[in-house]
Each structure stands twice: as C-alpha cells, then as structure tokens.
Amino acid sequence: MAQGKSDPNYKVAAENRRARFDYAIEDDLECGIILEGSEVKSLRKGGANIAESYAAVEDGELWLVNSYIAPYEQAKMFKHEERRRRKLLVSRKELANLWNATQRKGMTLVPLVLYFNHKGMAKIKIGIAKGKKLHDKRDTSAKRDWGRQKQRLLKQG
C-alpha cells in the first residue's frame, strides 16, 4: 500500500536522520514496539527522539535503549518514564539473525524511523549497520555535493 499523503493513518513520529550519515546501513527490519498508553498519545503529538538510541539483543529479547518519549501532560496518574527501555517485537528467526549480525565486528542495531503504519500501530524500523570511518563520511558528503553540482550544471544548460 502506498504510504505517505494518501494514507491518513501513516505518520512519522520520530526519525533518526543522522543514522545514514554515521552508519552504513546493510539491512533494515520493521519491528513492533511495546508502549504504554501515555507514550502512544505523546508519540501521536510528535514528542519523541530516537537519535541517541540503539537496539540490543539481551537474554533472547530485543530492546530499544535510550529512546526519549516526552511526557504526556494530560496523563495524571499513569505517567511513563521518558527514557525507559522498551521491548521490540520480532519473530524468533529475525531475532536470531539480528543476534548473529551484532556478533560480527563493528555491527550494531540502529533505529531509523519510529512511525504509525497504515493500521495505526506504532512500528520502528531498525537498521543493521556498520559504523563509518571519518574518510567514509567525507566520501559520502563529496558524492552528495557532486550530485548537487551536477544537477545545477544540467539545469543551467
């Protein structure tokens, strides 16, 4: 199904824009996430940050660590912790693949985007990534700059 403007339920709650610059993303995976009611309300308002967070496989479970979801002001009694560890939902086969990937040298699990899918369920896209060195980051920005320059030259004439 086409996502974005045509689907009223699809909404991006938080995006990690820096991840593709800092890491070389080899593969990505959509996961479910266990949230409390006040966290869902806060996400719908757009109060989240996943830029400093990461995912980890611990004791046979997948966890999202250090993600921030702003407190929901109208929740008086059932407030949530802003930076608590949140459990991610994947199949056992996918969990085994993620665990094998993180055991390789330099691989990590980076959250890319936190969103509501077309059914209105909160999902998170996790990337299996390898950290870039400084020269790799320079190459990426040089290619991006050359692409922009090329487009300007083609536009002019």
Buried (B, 14 or more C-beta within 10 A) or exposed (E): EEEEEEBEEBBEBBBBEEBBEBBBBEEEBBBBBEBBEBBBBBBBEEBBBBBEBBBBBEEEEBBBBBBBBBEBEEBEEEEBEBEBBBEBBBEEEBBEBBBEBBEEEEBBBBBBBBBBBEEEEBBBBBBBBBEBEEEBEEEBEEEEEEEEEEEEEEEEE
